[in-house]
């Protein structure tokens, strides 16, 4: 998809932008989903500060990994859609 002259194509830039927006949406959704679980209301709020930090760091690691995976899945799927438009 990279042109020999002129840099990135519009399809590639759109794929990067769409994948980035989708990854940010997955990251935000995971935070919203986590705060609505019974674990958050029953256990997490009664933890000490150190325990909360450790639990949140593990959750943040999981959320970042899932956002990165979502970025690559969306990047390739959006790029495949734009590549199929080139054949028409």
C-alpha positions as CSV (number, residue, x, y, z in Angstrom):
1,X,0.0,0.0,0.0
2,X,3.0,2.4,0.3
3,X,3.5,4.2,-2.9
4,X,7.0,4.3,-4.5
5,X,6.8,8.1,-4.6
6,X,4.7,10.5,-2.5
7,X,4.5,8.7,0.8
8,X,1.4,7.0,2.4
9,X,-1.8,6.6,0.5
10,X,-5.2,7.8,1.8
11,X,-6.3,4.2,2.4
12,X,-3.3,3.5,4.6
13,X,-3.7,6.7,6.6
14,X,-7.4,5.9,7.0
15,X,-6.5,2.4,8.2
16,X,-4.1,3.7,10.8
17,X,-6.6,6.3,12.0
18,X,-9.5,3.8,12.2
19,X,-7.3,1.3,14.0
20,X,-6.1,3.9,16.5
21,X,-9.7,5.1,17.2
22,X,-10.8,1.5,17.6
23,X,-8.0,0.6,20.0
24,X,-8.7,3.7,22.1
25,X,-12.4,2.6,22.2
26,X,-11.4,-0.9,23.4
27,X,-9.2,0.6,26.1
28,X,-12.0,2.9,27.3
29,X,-14.6,0.2,27.1
30,X,-12.5,-2.1,29.2
31,X,-12.3,0.5,32.0
32,X,-16.0,1.2,31.9
33,X,-16.8,-2.6,31.9
34,X,-14.4,-3.2,34.8
35,X,-16.0,-0.5,37.0
36,X,-19.5,-2.2,36.5
37,X,-18.4,-5.6,37.7
38,X,-19.4,-7.0,41.2
39,X,-15.7,-7.4,42.0
40,X,-15.2,-3.7,41.8
41,X,-18.0,-2.8,44.2
42,X,-17.6,-5.7,46.7
43,X,-13.8,-6.2,46.9
44,X,-11.7,-3.6,45.1
45,X,-13.2,-0.6,47.0
46,X,-12.2,-2.1,50.3
47,X,-8.5,-2.8,49.4
48,X,-5.6,-0.8,50.8
49,X,-3.9,1.7,48.5
50,X,-1.0,-0.6,47.7
51,X,-3.3,-3.4,46.7
52,X,-5.4,-1.1,44.6
53,X,-2.3,0.0,42.7
54,X,-1.1,-3.5,42.1
55,X,-4.5,-4.7,40.9
56,X,-4.9,-1.6,38.7
57,X,-1.4,-2.1,37.2
58,X,-2.3,-5.7,36.2
59,X,-5.6,-4.5,34.8
60,X,-3.8,-1.7,32.9
61,X,-1.3,-4.3,31.4
62,X,-4.2,-6.4,30.3
63,X,-6.1,-3.4,28.8
64,X,-3.0,-2.3,26.9
65,X,-2.4,-5.7,25.5
66,X,-6.0,-6.0,24.4
67,X,-5.9,-2.5,22.8
68,X,-2.7,-3.4,20.9
69,X,-4.3,-6.6,19.6
70,X,-7.4,-4.7,18.6
71,X,-5.2,-2.1,16.8
72,X,-3.6,-4.8,14.6
73,X,-6.8,-6.6,13.9
74,X,-8.5,-3.4,12.9
75,X,-5.5,-2.2,10.9
76,X,-5.4,-5.3,8.8
77,X,-9.2,-5.6,8.4
78,X,-9.6,-1.9,7.4
79,X,-6.6,-2.1,5.0
80,X,-8.1,-5.2,3.4
81,X,-11.3,-3.3,2.9
82,X,-9.5,-0.4,1.2
83,X,-7.4,-2.9,-0.9
84,X,-10.6,-4.5,-2.1
85,X,-11.8,-1.1,-3.2
86,X,-8.8,-0.7,-5.4
87,X,-9.7,-3.8,-7.4
88,X,-13.1,-2.4,-8.4
